[in-house]
Amino acid sequence: MNVSHYFSALALSLAFAAGAQAQYPSKPVRIIVPGGPGNAPDIMARLIADKLSQTWGQPVLVENRPGADGRIGAEAVAKSAADGHTLFLPNAGVITINPALYGKMSYDPIKDFTPITQAATIVIVLTTNPAVAANSVGELVALAKAKPGALHYASAGNKNGIPYLAGALLRDKAGIDVVHVPYKSSAQAQQDLLGGQIEFMYDTLAATLPHAKTGRLKVLAIVGSQRSRVLPGVPTLTEAGYPGTEGDAWAGLFAPAGTPKAVVQKIHADVTAILQQAELRERLTALGLDVVGTNPDEFAAPIKADTAKWAAVIRANNIKPE
């Protein structure tokens, strides 16, 4: 290709990209959340949708598709037109845990979706009843080793959740004999934690914080790889001396694979601009969500790493879906 042809092709490509951005969105946009109303991805999706409707001049609607650990919603997005008018806002488990937990599925979390941005971290904490004689993760591990099989810990929700797998990871890495007690909901588990029926628990910061503020629960560590803005003095599991046991939970935005790059870039730019708005950040922080706003490449890298990580944990513990 000679120079003139190269610049002609480049100009045509740039014009096409600009045209794609200018025409998008050309109709209402839906954001599919693979869970019911009120969870972290749903709350975030509704806040973002409201702002995007104002920015784009088109309705942006949140559609809840609960069931099958997020697979119903994921399949709907994977089969949607790749034009940016159907978006997907799941939590980490739907993308990084389901492949190993369920094996063959009707969608491929890596091949069927285009990452747009990790919108926020869902802060998960390791918390204990104040009666437990441990004020750090190290002391909790020492107590567990001194009393094999005597300590009970809880996680709420399904096996494709970070709380469930993070507990298995610390148990394996620290070499402790503790009994896992599954609960259907965080409220049920916390009731038993507060009552002393179980000794420690993995749960969201949003659910834990009210009890931590009153001293009814102790927060020993942040389960993710970064400290929380809400509890900056609480160490991560790595900082507490247990590297490799962390688990990052998040809410992220995706489009179907094959969505034009120019459209993805526009969505990313507009959504991350919204995430920087002080009012929205404050509302999300109060809900135990730390706003992130990565670019597509930054988001894609940890997805691949976490998919491999959780697959290893699932295999090592022979975890099967419920």
PyMOL commands that set and color helices and strands:
alter all, ss='L'
color gray80, all
select helices_A, chain A and resi 3-23+40-56+68-78+92-102+137-146+162-174+186-195+205-213+261-275+278-286+296-316
alter helices_A, ss='H'
color red, helices_A
select strands_A, chain A and resi 29-33+60-64+86-88+113-122+124-128+152-156+179-183+200-204+218-222+250-256+289-291
alter strands_A, ss='S'
color yellow, strands_A
deselect
rebuild
show_as cartoon
